[in-house]
Amino acid sequence: MGWVRVPVDELEKLSESDLGKALQAAGAEFTQLSPATAEPVLCDSPESLERESARLFREASIALPSGQAAPARQERSAEQFVRDAAVVAYVLREARGNCECCMKPAPFTKPNGLPYLEVHHVKRLASGGSDKISNAIAVCPNCHRELHLGANSDDIAYSLYTKVGRLVRE
């Protein structure tokens, strides 16, 4: 019989059967037991991916995910708003390469030489907001995500009306 090297956090999860198999395989040498792996938790929408990953994040221990070597693809159709390029250009020019939310410079320059900022509608188009300069700001990707997903997004959006003079509450 040989020795088995087991990570301390795996001791309580180790079954006698697994230990026996590892010892037999080891012979006169050491063997290393692999941590438990989890089957994939497949999600077919951004909402379910967010929900499931948050649930798994909160669990006391997470088994090592086995992942997917070749994830499946799904075709989707979606509605998009027809936007005014002149509004986008005006808002980006007014921002002068700085995020109008955090006031920091754009995180990088695009291949076309323009600073990378995203145009965000303070009152979302899906909520009936207009595609006008009075409802649009240039933001960095971090602020854009926070405006859509952050716990304080309403407070941040409210503060934008005092930061950016062209904004008019809708």
Phi and psi in degrees as GROMACS dihedral restraints (atoms count N, CA, C in turn):
[ dihedral_restraints ]
;  ai    aj    ak    al  type     phi  dphi    fc
    3     4     5     6     1  -113.8    20    10
    4     5     6     7     1  -170.3    20    10
    6     7     8     9     1  -101.5    20    10
    7     8     9    10     1   152.0    20    10
    9    10    11    12     1  -120.9    20    10
   10    11    12    13     1   130.5    20    10
   12    13    14    15     1  -101.7    20    10
   13    14    15    16     1   118.7    20    10
   15    16    17    18     1  -124.2    20    10
   16    17    18    19     1   131.3    20    10
   18    19    20    21     1   -59.0    20    10
   19    20    21    22     1   138.0    20    10
   21    22    23    24     1   -55.3    20    10
   22    23    24    25     1   -40.6    20    10
   24    25    26    27     1   -70.5    20    10
   25    26    27    28     1    -7.5    20    10
   27    28    29    30     1   -99.1    20    10
   28    29    30    31     1    -7.5    20    10
   30    31    32    33     1   -58.0    20    10
   31    32    33    34     1   -45.9    20    10
   33    34    35    36     1   -69.3    20    10
   34    35    36    37     1   -20.6    20    10
   36    37    38    39     1   -93.4    20    10
   37    38    39    40     1    -8.5    20    10
   39    40    41    42     1   -76.6    20    10
   40    41    42    43     1   123.8    20    10
   42    43    44    45     1   -88.0    20    10
   43    44    45    46     1   157.4    20    10
   45    46    47    48     1   -59.8    20    10
   46    47    48    49     1   -38.2    20    10
   48    49    50    51     1   -60.9    20    10
   49    50    51    52     1   -46.5    20    10
   51    52    53    54     1   -63.7    20    10
   52    53    54    55     1   -40.6    20    10
   54    55    56    57     1   -64.2    20    10
   55    56    57    58     1   -44.5    20    10
   57    58    59    60     1   -60.9    20    10
   58    59    60    61     1   -45.2    20    10
   60    61    62    63     1   -62.0    20    10
   61    62    63    64     1   -42.2    20    10
   63    64    65    66     1   -65.3    20    10
   64    65    66    67     1   -41.1    20    10
   66    67    68    69     1   -65.6    20    10
   67    68    69    70     1   -41.7    20    10
   69    70    71    72     1   -63.1    20    10
   70    71    72    73     1   -42.2    20    10
   72    73    74    75     1   -68.1    20    10
   73    74    75    76     1   -27.8    20    10
   75    76    77    78     1   -72.5    20    10
   76    77    78    79     1   -33.6    20    10
   78    79    80    81     1    60.7    20    10
   79    80    81    82     1  -124.4    20    10
   81    82    83    84     1   -94.4    20    10
   82    83    84    85     1     2.9    20    10
   84    85    86    87     1  -104.7    20    10
   85    86    87    88     1   172.4    20    10
   87    88    89    90     1   -77.3    20    10
   88    89    90    91     1   155.0    20    10
   90    91    92    93     1  -132.7    20    10
   91    92    93    94     1   150.2    20    10
   93    94    95    96     1  -110.9    20    10
   94    95    96    97     1   123.1    20    10
   96    97    98    99     1   -83.6    20    10
   97    98    99   100     1   135.2    20    10
   99   100   101   102     1   -78.3    20    10
  100   101   102   103     1   145.7    20    10
  102   103   104   105     1   -64.2    20    10
  103   104   105   106     1   156.1    20    10
  105   106   107   108     1   -61.0    20    10
  106   107   108   109     1   141.8    20    10
  108   109   110   111     1  -110.5    20    10
  109   110   111   112     1   150.7    20    10
  111   112   113   114     1  -106.1    20    10
  112   113   114   115     1   144.9    20    10
  114   115   116   117     1   -69.0    20    10
  115   116   117   118     1   151.7    20    10
  117   118   119   120     1   -60.4    20    10
  118   119   120   121     1   144.6    20    10
  120   121   122   123     1  -106.3    20    10
  121   122   123   124     1    93.9    20    10
  123   124   125   126     1   -79.6    20    10
  124   125   126   127     1   132.9    20    10
  126   127   128   129     1  -126.7    20    10
  127   128   129   130     1   133.4    20    10
  129   130   131   132     1  -107.5    20    10
  130   131   132   133     1    13.8    20    10
  132   133   134   135     1  -149.8    20    10
  133   134   135   136     1   153.8    20    10
  135   136   137   138     1   -58.6    20    10
  136   137   138   139     1   -33.9    20    10
  138   139   140   141     1   -66.8    20    10
  139   140   141   142     1   -45.3    20    10
  141   142   143   144     1   -69.7    20    10
  142   143   144   145     1   -34.5    20    10
  144   145   146   147     1   -62.2    20    10
  145   146   147   148     1   -44.8    20    10
  147   148   149   150     1   -62.9    20    10
  148   149   150   151     1   -47.0    20    10
  150   151   152   153     1   -62.3    20    10
  151   152   153   154     1   -49.3    20    10
  153   154   155   156     1   -68.8    20    10
  154   155   156   157     1   -40.6    20    10
  156   157   158   159     1   -67.0    20    10
  157   158   159   160     1   -35.9    20    10
  159   160   161   162     1   -65.9    20    10
  160   161   162   163     1   -41.1    20    10
  162   163   164   165     1   -62.5    20    10
  163   164   165   166     1   -46.8    20    10
  165   166   167   168     1   -66.6    20    10
  166   167   168   169     1   -35.8    20    10
  168   169   170   171     1   -59.8    20    10
  169   170   171   172     1   -38.5    20    10
  171   172   173   174     1   -76.6    20    10
  172   173   174   175     1   -16.1    20    10
  174   175   176   177     1   -64.5    20    10
  175   176   177   178     1   147.9    20    10
  177   178   179   180     1   -58.9    20    10
  178   179   180   181     1   -45.7    20    10
  180   181   182   183     1  -133.8    20    10
  181   182   183   184     1   144.0    20    10
  183   184   185   186     1  -118.7    20    10
  184   185   186   187     1   124.8    20    10
  186   187   188   189     1   -69.0    20    10
  187   188   189   190     1   155.1    20    10
  189   190   191   192     1   -63.2    20    10
  190   191   192   193     1   118.4    20    10
  192   193   194   195     1   -66.9    20    10
  193   194   195   196     1   137.3    20    10
  195   196   197   198     1   -79.1    20    10
  196   197   198   199     1   -25.2    20    10
  198   199   200   201     1    70.2    20    10
  199   200   201   202     1  -166.8    20    10
  201   202   203   204     1  -133.6    20    10
  202   203   204   205     1   127.9    20    10
  204   205   206   207     1   -70.2    20    10
  205   206   207   208     1   -35.8    20    10
  207   208   209   210     1  -140.6    20    10
  208   209   210   211     1    86.3    20    10
  210   211   212   213     1   -59.2    20    10
  211   212   213   214     1   143.7    20    10
  213   214   215   216     1   -70.4    20    10
  214   215   216   217     1   155.5    20    10
  216   217   218   219     1  -109.1    20    10
  217   218   219   220     1   151.2    20    10
  219   220   221   222     1  -131.1    20    10
  220   221   222   223     1   139.0    20    10
  222   223   224   225     1   -90.8    20    10
  223   224   225   226     1   137.1    20    10
  225   226   227   228     1  -131.6    20    10
  226   227   228   229     1   153.3    20    10
  228   229   230   231     1  -119.5    20    10
  229   230   231   232     1   146.1    20    10
  231   232   233   234     1  -145.5    20    10
  232   233   234   235     1   153.6    20    10
  234   235   236   237     1   -85.6    20    10
  235   236   237   238     1   144.6    20    10
  237   238   239   240     1  -132.4    20    10
  238   239   240   241     1   149.0    20    10
  240   241   242   243     1   -80.4    20    10
  241   242   243   244     1   144.3    20    10
  243   244   245   246     1   -84.7    20    10
  244   245   246   247     1   115.5    20    10
  246   247   248   249     1  -103.1    20    10
  247   248   249   250     1   157.9    20    10
  249   250   251   252     1   -93.7    20    10
  250   251   252   253     1   112.1    20    10
  252   253   254   255     1   -61.9    20    10
  253   254   255   256     1   -29.3    20    10
  255   256   257   258     1   -66.4    20    10
  256   257   258   259     1   -36.0    20    10
  258   259   260   261     1   -65.0    20    10
  259   260   261   262     1   -46.6    20    10
  261   262   263   264     1   -59.2    20    10
  262   263   264   265     1   -49.6    20    10
  264   265   266   267     1   -61.0    20    10
  265   266   267   268     1   -43.2    20    10
  267   268   269   270     1   -62.7    20    10
  268   269   270   271     1   -47.6    20    10
  270   271   272   273     1   -63.0    20    10
  271   272   273   274     1   -43.4    20    10
  273   274   275   276     1   -64.7    20    10
  274   275   276   277     1   -39.8    20    10
  276   277   278   279     1   -65.4    20    10
  277   278   279   280     1   -43.5    20    10
  279   280   281   282     1   -61.3    20    10
  280   281   282   283     1   -32.0    20    10
  282   283   284   285     1   -72.2    20    10
  283   284   285   286     1   -20.9    20    10
  285   286   287   288     1    53.4    20    10
  286   287   288   289     1    39.3    20    10
  288   289   290   291     1    81.8    20    10
  289   290   291   292     1     5.7    20    10
  291   292   293   294     1  -117.1    20    10
  292   293   294   295     1   143.7    20    10
  294   295   296   297     1   -65.0    20    10
  295   296   297   298     1   130.4    20    10
  297   298   299   300     1   -82.2    20    10
  298   299   300   301     1     0.4    20    10
  300   301   302   303     1   -98.7    20    10
  301   302   303   304     1   -60.3    20    10
  303   304   305   306     1   -93.9    20    10
  304   305   306   307     1    -9.2    20    10
  306   307   308   309     1    70.4    20    10
  307   308   309   310     1     8.7    20    10
  309   310   311   312     1   -85.7    20    10
  310   311   312   313     1   157.9    20    10
  312   313   314   315     1   -63.5    20    10
  313   314   315   316     1   154.1    20    10
  315   316   317   318     1   -53.3    20    10
  316   317   318   319     1   145.8    20    10
  318   319   320   321     1   -69.2    20    10
  319   320   321   322     1   -23.9    20    10
  321   322   323   324     1  -162.6    20    10
  322   323   324   325     1   171.8    20    10
  324   325   326   327     1  -105.0    20    10
  325   326   327   328     1   134.7    20    10
  327   328   329   330     1   -74.4    20    10
  328   329   330   331     1   163.1    20    10
  330   331   332   333     1   -56.5    20    10
  331   332   333   334     1   -25.2    20    10
  333   334   335   336     1   -82.6    20    10
  334   335   336   337     1     3.5    20    10
  336   337   338   339     1    90.4    20    10
  337   338   339   340     1    -6.3    20    10
  339   340   341   342     1   -87.7    20    10
  340   341   342   343     1   147.5    20    10
  342   343   344   345     1   -66.2    20    10
  343   344   345   346     1   142.6    20    10
  345   346   347   348     1   -83.7    20    10
  346   347   348   349     1   106.5    20    10
  348   349   350   351     1  -135.6    20    10
  349   350   351   352     1   153.2    20    10
  351   352   353   354     1  -111.0    20    10
  352   353   354   355     1   142.3    20    10
  354   355   356   357     1   -90.3    20    10
  355   356   357   358     1   124.3    20    10
  357   358   359   360     1  -116.1    20    10
  358   359   360   361     1   136.6    20    10
  360   361   362   363     1   -92.6    20    10
  361   362   363   364     1   118.2    20    10
  363   364   365   366     1   -59.3    20    10
  364   365   366   367     1   -49.3    20    10
  366   367   368   369     1   -93.8    20    10
  367   368   369   370     1   113.0    20    10
  369   370   371   372     1   -56.5    20    10
  370   371   372   373     1   144.5    20    10
  372   373   374   375     1   -58.4    20    10
  373   374   375   376     1   -38.4    20    10
  375   376   377   378     1   -66.5    20    10
  376   377   378   379     1   -18.9    20    10
  378   379   380   381     1   -99.5    20    10
  379   380   381   382     1    13.6    20    10
  381   382   383   384     1    94.0    20    10
  382   383   384   385     1     9.2    20    10
  384   385   386   387     1   -70.0    20    10
  385   386   387   388     1   156.1    20    10
  387   388   389   390     1   -89.1    20    10
  388   389   390   391     1   158.8    20    10
  390   391   392   393     1   -99.7    20    10
  391   392   393   394     1    68.2    20    10
  393   394   395   396     1  -129.3    20    10
  394   395   396   397     1   160.0    20    10
  396   397   398   399     1   -63.6    20    10
  397   398   399   400     1   -21.6    20    10
  399   400   401   402     1   -77.8    20    10
  400   401   402   403     1    -2.8    20    10
  402   403   404   405     1  -129.8    20    10
  403   404   405   406     1     9.9    20    10
  405   406   407   408     1  -127.7    20    10
  406   407   408   409     1   141.8    20    10
  408   409   410   411     1  -134.1    20    10
  409   410   411   412     1   158.1    20    10
  411   412   413   414     1   -97.7    20    10
  412   413   414   415     1   125.1    20    10
  414   415   416   417     1  -133.7    20    10
  415   416   417   418     1   153.9    20    10
  417   418   419   420     1   -73.3    20    10
  418   419   420   421     1   162.1    20    10
  420   421   422   423     1   -58.2    20    10
  421   422   423   424     1   -36.9    20    10
  423   424   425   426     1   -64.8    20    10
  424   425   426   427     1   -47.8    20    10
  426   427   428   429     1   -65.3    20    10
  427   428   429   430     1   -36.6    20    10
  429   430   431   432     1   -61.6    20    10
  430   431   432   433     1   -45.3    20    10
  432   433   434   435     1   -62.7    20    10
  433   434   435   436     1   -42.2    20    10
  435   436   437   438     1   -64.6    20    10
  436   437   438   439     1   -38.3    20    10
  438   439   440   441     1   -64.4    20    10
  439   440   441   442     1   -29.4    20    10
  441   442   443   444     1   -90.9    20    10
  442   443   444   445     1   -35.3    20    10
  444   445   446   447     1  -121.5    20    10
  445   446   447   448     1    -9.0    20    10
  447   448   449   450     1   -74.1    20    10
  448   449   450   451     1   152.6    20    10
  450   451   452   453     1   -64.4    20    10
  451   452   453   454     1   -28.2    20    10
  453   454   455   456     1  -107.9    20    10
  454   455   456   457     1    24.2    20    10
  456   457   458   459     1   -60.5    20    10
  457   458   459   460     1   -37.1    20    10
  459   460   461   462     1   -65.6    20    10
  460   461   462   463     1   -41.8    20    10
  462   463   464   465     1   -65.0    20    10
  463   464   465   466     1   -41.1    20    10
  465   466   467   468     1   -64.8    20    10
  466   467   468   469     1   -45.4    20    10
  468   469   470   471     1   -59.7    20    10
  469   470   471   472     1   -42.0    20    10
  471   472   473   474     1   -60.2    20    10
  472   473   474   475     1   -41.8    20    10
  474   475   476   477     1   -68.3    20    10
  475   476   477   478     1   -23.1    20    10
  477   478   479   480     1   -64.0    20    10
  478   479   480   481     1   -29.6    20    10
  480   481   482   483     1   -65.2    20    10
  481   482   483   484     1   -25.7    20    10
  483   484   485   486     1   -90.7    20    10
  484   485   486   487     1   -25.8    20    10
  486   487   488   489     1   -77.2    20    10
  487   488   489   490     1   -38.6    20    10
  489   490   491   492     1  -113.9    20    10
  490   491   492   493     1   109.4    20    10
  492   493   494   495     1   -60.5    20    10
  493   494   495   496     1   -29.3    20    10
  495   496   497   498     1   -79.5    20    10
  496   497   498   499     1   -11.4    20    10
  498   499   500   501     1   -74.2    20    10
  499   500   501   502     1   138.0    20    10
  501   502   503   504     1  -128.5    20    10
  502   503   504   505     1   125.3    20    10
  504   505   506   507     1   -62.2    20    10
  505   506   507   508     1   132.3    20    10
